Amino acid sequence: MDNIFDTILGLVLGAIGMYWLFNFFKGKKSKEITTHQSTVLLEKMKSVCKLISVEGEFAEIYKYENVKDFLSLVSSKKKALVVIKAKAHIGYDLSKLLMHADEKNKRIVLDNFPQPEVLSIEPELEFYDIKSGFFNFFAPDDLTKLNSEAKTHIREKIPESGLMETARNEALQTVLIMEKIVETIGWTLDYSALKIPQKQIDLLEK
């Protein structure tokens, strides 16, 4: 009788154990844990005085290829078609603005107005037709490299886009506004040091 009881008890305990183990491993398979961790590091902070005067939008198709040779016997190529959408901000570093007051002659002398410069380029990359070579695969750092190359590519396109010339005209317009403001207090603005062609000034004043 005791043997039968022990057998039944063993079977019950075994069944419970098997059921618990089954649910345990099932839970392990179906359980999904997502963990997010973010660390923000502020390395350097400084005051700046920069003015964005022109924004340009670019859309370019960029063909990326990378070939690696192995022992000068086998070459492997990876390539991708990249659509670059970028915004370029052109403006001025106003910390380079130099002027002084000539109180005797009631003049504000504008010694230097900064040249336009590229303040920032914000690219967005979309990848198409990505193909890795047999020994040459796309790695995470390729995205960083492509992002840098995209910025360089857009920067090279800026001179022919007309953005710099537009920014220069905006700067001259600003100088003319400064001149009008100074005149309201009975002073004059001397910007002869900037060497602005009179033809360009007349064109903007129209």
C-alpha positions as CSV (number, residue, x, y, z in Angstrom):
1,M,0.0,0.0,0.0
2,D,2.8,2.4,0.9
3,N,4.6,1.5,-2.3
4,I,1.6,2.4,-4.3
5,F,1.2,5.7,-2.4
6,D,4.8,6.5,-2.9
7,T,4.5,5.8,-6.6
8,I,1.4,7.9,-7.1
9,L,3.0,10.7,-5.0
10,G,6.2,10.5,-7.1
11,L,4.1,10.7,-10.4
12,V,2.2,13.7,-9.1
13,L,5.3,15.5,-8.0
14,G,7.0,14.6,-11.3
15,A,4.1,15.9,-13.3
16,I,4.0,19.1,-11.3
17,G,7.8,19.5,-11.7
18,M,7.5,18.9,-15.5
19,Y,4.7,21.4,-15.8
20,W,6.7,24.0,-13.9
21,L,9.8,23.4,-16.0
22,F,7.7,23.6,-19.2
23,N,6.1,26.9,-18.2
24,F,9.5,28.3,-17.0
25,F,11.2,27.6,-20.4
26,K,8.2,28.7,-22.3
27,G,8.2,32.0,-20.5
28,K,11.9,32.3,-21.2
29,K,11.2,32.0,-24.9
30,S,8.3,34.3,-25.1
31,K,9.5,36.9,-22.7
32,E,10.9,40.0,-24.3
33,I,12.8,42.7,-22.4
34,T,13.7,46.0,-23.9
35,T,16.2,48.2,-22.1
36,H,17.1,51.7,-23.0
37,Q,20.1,53.4,-21.6
38,S,21.3,56.9,-22.4
39,T,24.3,58.9,-21.2
40,V,24.6,62.5,-22.1
41,L,28.1,64.0,-21.9
42,L,28.6,67.8,-22.1
43,E,32.3,68.2,-23.0
44,K,32.4,71.9,-23.8
45,M,30.2,75.0,-23.6
46,K,30.9,78.5,-24.9
47,S,29.0,81.6,-25.8
48,V,28.6,82.3,-29.5
49,C,26.9,85.0,-31.5
50,K,26.1,83.6,-34.9
51,L,23.4,84.7,-37.3
52,I,21.8,82.4,-39.8
53,S,20.7,84.4,-42.8
54,V,20.1,81.8,-45.5
55,E,18.9,78.2,-45.5
56,G,19.4,75.9,-48.4
57,E,17.9,72.5,-49.0
58,F,19.7,69.9,-51.0
59,A,18.7,66.5,-52.5
60,E,21.5,64.5,-54.0
61,I,22.0,60.9,-55.2
62,Y,25.3,59.6,-54.0
63,K,26.9,56.4,-55.2
64,Y,29.1,54.7,-52.5
65,E,31.6,52.0,-53.4
66,N,34.4,50.4,-51.3
67,V,36.8,47.8,-52.6
68,K,39.1,45.8,-50.5
69,D,42.0,43.6,-51.8
70,F,43.1,40.5,-50.0
71,L,46.7,39.5,-50.5
72,S,46.5,41.2,-54.0
73,L,44.6,38.1,-55.1
74,V,41.0,38.6,-54.3
75,S,39.0,41.9,-54.3
76,S,35.7,42.3,-52.6
77,K,33.3,45.3,-53.2
78,K,30.5,46.7,-51.1
79,K,28.3,49.4,-52.6
80,A,25.1,51.4,-51.9
81,L,23.0,54.0,-53.5
82,V,22.5,56.8,-51.0
83,V,19.9,59.6,-51.2
84,I,21.2,62.6,-49.3
85,K,18.7,65.2,-48.1
86,A,20.4,68.0,-46.3
87,K,19.8,71.5,-44.9
88,A,22.7,74.0,-45.1
89,H,22.7,77.1,-42.9
90,I,24.7,80.0,-44.1
91,G,25.3,83.0,-41.9
92,Y,27.7,85.2,-39.9
93,D,29.9,85.0,-36.9
94,L,29.0,88.3,-35.3
95,S,32.0,88.1,-32.9
96,K,34.0,89.2,-36.0
97,L,32.0,92.4,-36.4
98,L,34.3,95.4,-35.7
99,M,33.2,99.0,-35.3
100,H,34.2,102.1,-33.4
101,A,32.7,105.5,-32.7
102,D,34.2,108.8,-34.0
103,E,32.4,111.2,-31.6
104,K,34.1,114.3,-33.0
105,N,32.6,113.8,-36.4
106,K,29.5,111.9,-35.2
107,R,30.4,108.8,-37.2
108,I,30.1,105.1,-36.5
109,V,33.0,103.5,-38.4
110,L,32.3,99.9,-39.5
111,D,35.8,98.4,-39.8
112,N,34.8,94.9,-40.6
113,F,31.7,92.9,-41.4
114,P,32.3,89.1,-41.4
115,Q,32.2,87.1,-44.5
116,P,29.4,84.5,-44.9
117,E,30.3,81.0,-43.8
118,V,28.7,77.6,-43.5
119,L,27.4,77.4,-40.0
120,S,25.9,73.9,-40.1
121,I,25.0,71.1,-42.4
122,E,22.2,68.7,-41.3
123,P,22.2,65.6,-43.6
124,E,19.6,62.8,-43.7
125,L,20.7,59.6,-45.5
126,E,18.4,57.0,-47.1
127,F,20.0,53.8,-48.3
128,Y,19.0,51.9,-51.4
129,D,20.5,48.9,-53.3
130,I,22.8,47.9,-50.5
131,K,25.2,45.1,-51.5
132,S,28.0,43.7,-49.4
133,G,31.0,41.8,-50.8
134,F,31.9,38.3,-49.8
135,F,34.7,39.6,-47.6
136,N,33.6,43.2,-47.3
137,F,30.5,43.8,-45.2
138,F,28.8,47.0,-44.1
139,A,29.7,47.8,-40.5
140,P,28.1,50.3,-38.0
141,D,31.0,52.7,-38.5
142,D,30.2,52.9,-42.2
143,L,27.2,55.1,-41.3
144,T,29.5,57.5,-39.5
145,K,31.8,57.6,-42.4
146,L,29.0,58.1,-44.9
147,N,27.5,60.8,-42.8
148,S,30.8,62.7,-42.9
149,E,31.2,62.1,-46.6
150,A,27.7,63.4,-47.2
151,K,28.5,66.6,-45.3
152,T,31.7,67.1,-47.4
153,H,29.7,66.4,-50.6
154,I,27.0,69.0,-49.8
155,R,29.7,71.5,-48.7
156,E,31.3,71.2,-52.1
157,K,28.0,72.0,-53.7
158,I,27.3,75.2,-51.8
159,P,29.6,77.6,-53.8
160,E,27.7,76.8,-57.0
161,S,24.3,77.0,-55.4
162,G,24.2,80.8,-55.0
163,L,23.7,80.6,-51.3
164,M,26.9,82.5,-50.5
165,E,26.0,85.4,-52.9
166,T,22.5,85.5,-51.3
167,A,24.0,85.7,-47.9
168,R,26.3,88.6,-49.0
169,N,23.3,90.5,-50.3
170,E,21.6,89.9,-46.9
171,A,24.7,91.3,-45.1
172,L,24.7,94.4,-47.3
173,Q,21.0,94.9,-46.7
174,T,21.8,94.7,-42.9
175,V,24.5,97.3,-43.3
176,L,22.1,99.6,-45.1
177,I,19.5,99.2,-42.3
178,M,22.2,100.0,-39.8
179,E,23.0,103.2,-41.8
180,K,19.3,104.3,-41.6
181,I,19.2,103.7,-37.9
182,V,22.4,105.7,-37.3
183,E,21.0,108.6,-39.3
184,T,18.0,108.8,-37.1
185,I,20.2,110.0,-34.2
186,G,22.1,112.5,-36.4
187,W,25.2,110.4,-37.0
188,T,26.5,108.7,-40.1
189,L,27.7,105.2,-40.8
190,D,31.0,104.9,-42.5
191,Y,31.4,101.5,-44.1
192,S,34.0,102.5,-46.8
193,A,36.4,100.0,-45.3
194,L,34.2,97.1,-46.5
195,K,34.9,98.0,-50.2
196,I,31.4,97.4,-51.4
197,P,30.9,98.2,-55.1
198,Q,28.6,101.2,-55.5
199,K,26.7,99.4,-58.2
200,Q,25.7,96.7,-55.8
201,I,24.6,99.3,-53.2
202,D,22.5,101.1,-55.7
203,L,20.9,97.8,-56.8
204,L,19.8,97.0,-53.3
205,E,18.6,100.5,-52.5
206,K,16.1,100.4,-55.4
